[in-house]
Amino acid sequence: MPCSGELRQNRAIALLMAVVVTFTALGASTATAQGADPAAPVLEQFDLNSMVFPLIGDRDPLSDSFDDCRSGCSRTHGATDIMRPKMLPVVAVADGVVSWMGTVEEGNCCYLFIDHPGDYKTGYIHLNNDTPGTDDGLGNGIAEGITEGTIVRKGQLIGWVGDSGNAEYAGSHLHFEIRYYGNGYEERINPYPYLLTAPILSAPGGAPVPQPFVGSSFTDDDGSPHEADIERLVELGVTRGCSATEYCPQESITRGQMAAFVYRYLGMSEGDQPSPYIDTDGHLFSAEIAAITAAGIGFGCGEFDYCPDAPLTRQEMARFLVGTFDIPVLPSPSGVFDDIAANPFTTYIEAIEAVGVTLGCTDTSYCPDQPVTREQMASFFVRGHDL
């Protein structure tokens, strides 16, 4: 549990964030009148009676632990403990901005607080800090992409239940609290009566429940120099392997598989757009190919064909990565590689070299027509993500 000194120190930040978020919520017309960005995100005003339940699944068991004794009754609890097994998804109860968090890397794991419009803050404490299935303290129960300053939406996945902090011997649970600062001081509000009626989501954000990273489940990538990056792709939800237990690291990645990687990474959904290609009808990745093409990232191997089962070449990979990660192209050729002159992919190749995604196949060559293996693609993709 964070100390009271940290709470006081953070109070001014919380108030400031609430004012900023509330101003944003006034609407695009007001923002435009002040010369601000009219596309700034509008956050829903916090309402105790419109929160969603912070955990996926059932409401029970749920008990009122707000006034329970703590530290020999020198203080009261000030929150509701929701006893649940580890790795149950935790969601934001309302729109807000992540203002304060502790992670494994910082050695102060694992919790986060969200500031909401209307001078409210919610806290989510004892998130998982173990590798799933263990009690090793080496895991991280905060969802990918959640950092201080991140805008989160009601029902968005923010982490998983655990037993971090002083819950190690108390059993895994979510310590959930609500704080109000509108009267000029910090006031703890009992969450229990509001949790009794809060809607329960069947999945975060209406999407399938994502699984936390549990390490590589593949049996054929041990010893690969790209193993860590393959595991990152699993963590990011980009790859499902070539089977339930294999990644097939040395096989060439196909153009269709690359479409699936991009589609999953960007969180795309199937649209109504017809495929512009005559060779993707009925293909396993036809929807993914159509979606990434509609987004301006996918491209064919010819005027009417996509060639979904053809090996992806290094030059084609460059164009996919530039589109996926929005990598800027250079204003003029750099001439860094001597084997891509007059190549239609030159600008894309030089763009990914400039940001360190590729070093080429030699110091002076890129080998543009060479197929990309699945393990190589893992490393290229992770470098693009880490930009």
C-alpha positions as CSV (number, residue, x, y, z in Angstrom):
1,M,0.0,0.0,0.0
2,P,1.5,3.4,-1.0
3,C,2.4,5.6,2.0
4,S,0.5,8.7,3.1
5,G,3.4,10.9,2.3
6,E,3.2,9.8,-1.3
7,L,-0.5,10.5,-1.3
8,R,-0.1,14.0,-0.2
9,Q,2.7,14.6,-2.6
10,N,0.6,13.3,-5.4
11,R,-2.5,15.3,-4.5
12,A,-1.5,18.5,-6.4
13,I,-0.8,16.4,-9.5
14,A,-4.2,14.7,-9.2
15,L,-6.0,18.0,-8.9
16,L,-4.2,19.4,-11.9
17,M,-4.9,16.4,-14.0
18,A,-8.5,16.5,-13.1
19,V,-8.8,20.1,-14.2
20,V,-7.0,19.4,-17.5
21,V,-9.2,16.4,-18.2
22,T,-12.4,18.3,-17.2
23,F,-11.5,21.1,-19.6
24,T,-11.0,18.6,-22.4
25,A,-14.4,17.1,-21.6
26,L,-16.1,20.5,-22.3
27,G,-16.2,19.5,-25.9
28,A,-14.5,20.1,-29.3
29,S,-16.2,23.4,-29.9
30,T,-14.8,25.0,-26.8
31,A,-11.3,23.6,-27.5
32,T,-11.4,25.0,-31.0
33,A,-12.4,28.4,-29.7
34,Q,-9.3,28.4,-27.5
35,G,-7.1,27.3,-30.4
36,A,-6.6,23.8,-28.9
37,D,-6.7,20.6,-30.9
38,P,-10.3,19.8,-31.7
39,A,-9.4,16.2,-32.0
40,A,-8.3,15.9,-28.4
41,P,-10.0,12.9,-26.6
42,V,-13.1,13.7,-24.7
43,L,-13.4,11.8,-21.4
44,E,-16.7,11.0,-19.8
45,Q,-17.4,12.7,-16.5
46,F,-16.9,10.4,-13.6
47,D,-20.2,9.2,-11.9
48,L,-20.1,6.8,-9.0
49,N,-23.3,5.2,-10.3
50,S,-22.1,4.7,-13.8
51,M,-18.8,2.8,-13.0
52,V,-18.4,-0.7,-14.4
53,F,-17.2,-3.5,-12.1
54,P,-13.4,-3.5,-12.0
55,L,-13.1,-7.3,-12.6
56,I,-14.3,-9.6,-15.4
57,G,-16.6,-12.3,-14.3
58,D,-19.0,-12.7,-11.4
59,R,-19.7,-10.1,-8.6
60,D,-19.6,-12.7,-5.8
61,P,-17.9,-13.1,-3.5
62,L,-18.0,-9.4,-2.5
63,S,-18.0,-8.1,1.0
64,D,-17.7,-4.6,2.6
65,S,-14.2,-4.3,4.0
66,F,-14.0,-0.4,3.9
67,D,-13.8,0.1,7.7
68,D,-11.8,-3.0,8.5
69,C,-8.9,-2.6,11.0
70,R,-5.4,-2.5,9.6
71,S,-2.0,-2.2,11.3
72,G,-3.4,-3.2,14.7
73,C,-6.4,-0.9,14.2
74,S,-4.2,2.2,14.0
75,R,-6.0,2.8,10.7
76,T,-9.0,1.6,8.7
77,H,-8.9,0.0,5.4
78,G,-10.4,2.7,3.1
79,A,-11.1,0.4,0.2
80,T,-12.9,-2.8,-0.9
81,D,-10.9,-6.0,-1.2
82,I,-12.3,-8.2,-3.9
83,M,-10.9,-11.7,-3.4
84,R,-10.2,-13.4,-6.7
85,P,-7.7,-15.9,-8.2
86,K,-4.6,-14.6,-9.8
87,M,-4.6,-13.5,-13.5
88,L,-8.3,-12.5,-13.6
89,P,-8.5,-9.4,-15.9
90,V,-8.8,-6.0,-14.2
91,V,-10.5,-3.1,-16.1
92,A,-10.7,0.6,-15.6
93,V,-14.1,1.5,-14.0
94,A,-14.4,4.8,-15.9
95,D,-12.5,7.0,-18.4
96,G,-9.4,8.7,-17.1
97,V,-5.6,9.2,-17.2
98,V,-3.1,6.9,-15.5
99,S,-1.4,9.2,-13.0
100,W,0.6,6.9,-10.7
101,M,1.9,3.4,-10.9
102,G,4.5,0.9,-9.6
103,T,6.0,-1.8,-11.7
104,V,8.3,-4.8,-11.2
105,E,11.1,-3.0,-12.9
106,E,10.9,-0.2,-10.3
107,G,10.9,-2.7,-7.5
108,N,7.6,-1.3,-6.3
109,C,5.0,-3.6,-7.7
110,C,2.2,-3.6,-8.8
111,Y,-0.5,-1.0,-8.6
112,L,-1.8,2.0,-10.5
113,F,-4.1,5.0,-10.0
114,I,-6.4,6.6,-12.5
115,D,-7.5,10.3,-12.4
116,H,-11.0,10.9,-13.6
117,P,-12.9,14.1,-14.7
118,G,-14.7,15.5,-11.7
119,D,-11.9,15.4,-9.1
120,Y,-12.0,11.6,-8.6
121,K,-9.3,9.0,-8.5
122,T,-9.5,5.2,-8.4
123,G,-6.8,2.8,-7.2
124,Y,-6.0,-0.7,-8.3
125,I,-3.6,-2.4,-5.9
126,H,-2.0,-5.9,-5.5
127,L,-1.9,-6.6,-9.3
128,N,0.0,-9.7,-10.3
129,N,3.8,-9.8,-9.9
130,D,4.4,-13.5,-10.6
131,T,5.1,-15.6,-13.6
132,P,1.7,-17.3,-14.2
133,G,1.6,-20.6,-12.2
134,T,4.4,-19.5,-9.8
135,D,5.0,-17.3,-6.9
136,D,8.4,-16.0,-8.1
137,G,7.8,-12.3,-8.1
138,L,9.1,-12.0,-11.6
139,G,5.9,-11.3,-13.5
140,N,4.2,-8.1,-14.3
141,G,0.4,-7.6,-13.8
142,I,0.1,-4.3,-15.7
143,A,-1.2,-4.6,-19.2
144,E,0.9,-3.8,-22.3
145,G,0.9,0.0,-23.1
146,I,-0.2,1.2,-19.7
147,T,2.1,3.9,-18.4
148,E,1.8,7.1,-16.5
149,G,-0.1,9.6,-18.7
150,T,-1.9,6.9,-20.7
151,I,-5.6,7.7,-21.4
152,V,-7.8,4.7,-20.6
153,R,-11.4,4.1,-21.3
154,K,-14.2,2.6,-19.2
155,G,-13.9,-1.2,-19.4
156,Q,-10.3,-1.2,-20.8
157,L,-7.9,-3.9,-19.6
158,I,-5.3,-2.4,-17.3
159,G,-3.9,-5.5,-15.6
160,W,-4.5,-8.8,-13.8
161,V,-5.3,-9.8,-10.2
162,G,-2.3,-10.9,-8.0
163,D,-0.9,-10.9,-4.5
164,S,1.8,-8.3,-4.8
165,G,2.8,-6.0,-2.0
166,N,1.5,-6.9,1.5
167,A,-1.0,-9.3,0.0
168,E,1.6,-12.0,-0.4
169,Y,0.2,-13.9,2.5
170,A,-3.4,-12.6,2.5
171,G,-4.4,-14.3,-0.7
172,S,-4.7,-12.9,-4.2
173,H,-7.2,-10.0,-4.5
174,L,-7.9,-6.6,-6.0
175,H,-7.7,-3.7,-3.5
176,F,-10.0,-1.2,-5.1
177,E,-10.5,2.3,-3.8
178,I,-12.1,5.6,-4.7
179,R,-10.8,9.0,-3.7
180,Y,-12.5,12.4,-4.0
181,Y,-10.6,15.8,-4.0
182,G,-13.4,18.2,-4.8
183,N,-13.6,19.7,-1.3
184,G,-9.9,20.6,-1.2
185,Y,-8.8,17.5,0.6
186,E,-8.5,13.8,0.0
187,E,-11.8,12.0,0.9
188,R,-12.0,8.2,0.8
189,I,-15.4,6.9,-0.5
190,N,-16.6,3.4,0.3
191,P,-16.8,1.6,-3.1
192,Y,-18.9,-1.3,-1.8
193,P,-22.4,0.1,-2.4
194,Y,-21.5,1.2,-5.9
195,L,-19.9,-2.2,-6.7
196,L,-23.2,-3.9,-5.8
197,T,-24.9,-2.4,-8.8
198,A,-22.0,-1.8,-11.2
199,P,-22.4,-3.6,-14.5
200,I,-20.1,-6.6,-15.0
201,L,-18.4,-6.9,-18.4
202,S,-17.9,-10.3,-20.0
203,A,-14.6,-9.1,-21.6
204,P,-12.5,-6.0,-21.5
205,G,-13.8,-3.4,-23.9
206,G,-16.2,-5.9,-25.4
207,A,-13.3,-7.8,-26.9
208,P,-12.2,-11.4,-26.2
209,V,-10.3,-11.6,-22.9
210,P,-6.6,-11.3,-23.7
211,Q,-4.2,-13.6,-21.9
212,P,-1.2,-12.3,-19.9
213,F,2.2,-13.2,-21.2
214,V,3.3,-16.6,-19.9
215,G,6.6,-17.0,-21.7
216,S,7.2,-18.9,-24.9
217,S,5.1,-22.0,-25.3
218,F,7.0,-23.1,-28.4
219,T,9.2,-26.2,-28.4
220,D,11.2,-25.4,-31.5
221,D,12.8,-22.0,-30.8
222,D,15.1,-23.0,-27.9
223,G,18.6,-21.6,-28.6
224,S,17.4,-19.4,-31.5
225,P,19.1,-15.9,-31.4
226,H,15.6,-14.6,-32.0
227,E,13.9,-16.5,-29.2
228,A,13.4,-13.4,-26.9
229,D,11.7,-11.5,-29.8
230,I,9.5,-14.5,-30.7
231,E,8.4,-14.4,-27.0
232,R,7.7,-10.7,-27.4
233,L,5.4,-11.4,-30.3
234,V,3.5,-13.9,-28.2
235,E,3.2,-11.2,-25.5
236,L,2.0,-8.7,-28.0
237,G,-0.6,-11.1,-29.4
238,V,0.9,-10.9,-32.8
239,T,1.7,-14.6,-33.4
240,R,0.0,-17.8,-32.6
241,G,2.8,-20.0,-34.0
242,C,2.6,-22.4,-36.9
243,S,1.0,-24.9,-34.5
244,A,-0.1,-25.1,-30.8
245,T,3.5,-25.9,-29.8
246,E,5.7,-24.7,-32.7
247,Y,6.8,-21.4,-34.2
248,C,8.7,-22.9,-37.2
249,P,11.4,-20.2,-36.8
250,Q,13.4,-21.1,-39.9
251,E,10.5,-21.3,-42.3
252,S,10.0,-18.3,-44.6
253,I,7.2,-16.1,-43.5
254,T,4.5,-15.7,-46.2
255,R,2.8,-12.5,-47.3
256,G,-0.5,-13.8,-45.9
257,Q,1.1,-14.4,-42.5
258,M,2.6,-10.9,-42.5
259,A,-0.9,-9.5,-43.1
260,A,-2.1,-11.4,-40.0
261,F,0.8,-10.0,-37.9
262,V,0.0,-6.4,-38.9
263,Y,-3.8,-7.0,-38.4
264,R,-3.4,-8.3,-34.9
265,Y,-0.8,-5.8,-33.8
266,L,-2.9,-2.8,-34.9
267,G,-6.1,-4.4,-33.3
268,M,-8.0,-4.2,-36.6
269,S,-11.4,-5.7,-37.2
270,E,-13.0,-7.1,-40.2
271,G,-14.7,-4.5,-42.3
272,D,-17.2,-4.6,-45.2
273,Q,-14.5,-3.7,-47.8
274,P,-14.2,-6.3,-50.6
275,S,-10.8,-7.7,-51.3
276,P,-9.1,-6.0,-54.3
277,Y,-7.3,-9.2,-55.1
278,I,-8.5,-12.2,-57.1
279,D,-6.3,-14.8,-55.4
280,T,-7.4,-14.2,-51.8
281,D,-11.0,-15.5,-51.9
282,G,-11.4,-18.2,-49.3
283,H,-7.8,-17.8,-48.1
284,L,-7.2,-18.2,-44.3
285,F,-6.0,-14.6,-44.1
286,S,-8.4,-13.0,-46.6
287,A,-10.0,-10.7,-44.1
288,E,-6.7,-9.6,-42.7
289,I,-5.3,-8.9,-46.2
290,A,-8.4,-6.9,-47.1
291,A,-8.2,-4.9,-43.9
292,I,-4.6,-3.9,-44.1
293,T,-4.9,-3.0,-47.7
294,A,-7.9,-0.8,-47.0
295,A,-5.7,0.9,-44.3
296,G,-3.0,1.7,-46.9
297,I,-0.5,-0.8,-45.5
298,G,-1.1,-3.9,-47.6
299,F,-0.1,-4.1,-51.3
300,G,-0.3,-6.7,-54.0
301,C,2.4,-8.6,-55.8
302,G,0.8,-7.6,-59.1
303,E,-2.1,-5.5,-60.3
304,F,-4.8,-8.0,-59.2
305,D,-3.0,-10.5,-57.1
306,Y,-1.7,-10.5,-53.5
307,C,0.2,-13.8,-53.6
308,P,-0.7,-14.7,-50.0
309,D,1.3,-17.9,-49.9
310,A,4.5,-16.5,-51.5
311,P,7.5,-15.9,-49.2
312,L,7.8,-12.4,-48.0
313,T,11.0,-10.7,-49.3
314,R,13.2,-8.3,-47.4
315,Q,12.2,-5.4,-49.6
316,E,8.5,-6.1,-49.2
317,M,9.0,-6.4,-45.4
318,A,10.4,-2.9,-45.4
319,R,7.3,-1.4,-46.9
320,F,5.0,-3.3,-44.5
321,L,7.0,-2.1,-41.5
322,V,7.0,1.5,-42.6
323,G,3.2,1.4,-42.9
324,T,2.6,-0.5,-39.7
325,F,4.9,1.6,-37.4
326,D,4.5,4.9,-39.3
327,I,8.2,5.2,-39.9
328,P,9.1,8.4,-41.8
329,V,10.7,8.0,-45.2
330,L,13.9,10.1,-45.9
331,P,13.6,13.3,-48.1
332,S,16.4,12.1,-50.3
333,P,18.3,8.8,-50.9
334,S,21.0,8.0,-48.4
335,G,22.8,5.4,-50.6
336,V,23.6,3.3,-47.5
337,F,23.2,0.0,-49.5
338,D,24.7,-0.6,-52.9
339,D,22.3,-3.3,-54.1
340,I,19.0,-1.3,-54.0
341,A,19.6,1.3,-56.8
342,A,16.5,1.9,-58.9
343,N,14.6,-0.4,-56.6
344,P,10.9,0.6,-56.1
345,F,11.3,-0.2,-52.4
346,T,14.4,1.9,-51.9
347,T,12.7,4.6,-49.8
348,Y,11.2,2.0,-47.4
349,I,14.4,0.1,-47.1
350,E,16.4,3.3,-46.3
351,A,13.7,4.4,-43.8
352,I,13.9,1.2,-41.7
353,E,17.7,1.4,-41.8
354,A,17.7,5.0,-40.6
355,V,15.8,4.1,-37.4
356,G,17.8,1.0,-36.7
357,V,15.2,-1.7,-37.6
358,T,17.7,-3.3,-40.0
359,L,21.4,-3.3,-40.5
360,G,21.3,-5.0,-43.9
361,C,22.6,-8.5,-44.7
362,T,26.1,-7.1,-44.9
363,D,27.7,-3.7,-44.2
364,T,26.9,-2.5,-47.7
365,S,24.1,-4.8,-48.9
366,Y,20.5,-5.2,-48.1
367,C,19.7,-8.4,-50.1
368,P,16.3,-7.1,-51.1
369,D,15.0,-10.2,-52.9
370,Q,16.0,-12.6,-50.1
371,P,13.1,-14.2,-48.2
372,V,12.5,-13.4,-44.5
373,T,12.4,-16.3,-42.1
374,R,9.8,-16.3,-39.3
375,E,12.4,-15.9,-36.6
376,Q,14.0,-12.9,-38.4
377,M,10.6,-11.3,-38.8
378,A,10.1,-11.5,-35.1
379,S,13.1,-9.4,-34.5
380,F,12.3,-6.9,-37.2
381,F,8.8,-6.6,-35.9
382,V,9.9,-6.1,-32.3
383,R,12.4,-3.4,-33.2
384,G,9.6,-1.6,-35.0
385,H,7.4,-1.9,-32.0
386,D,10.2,-0.6,-29.7
387,L,10.6,2.6,-31.7
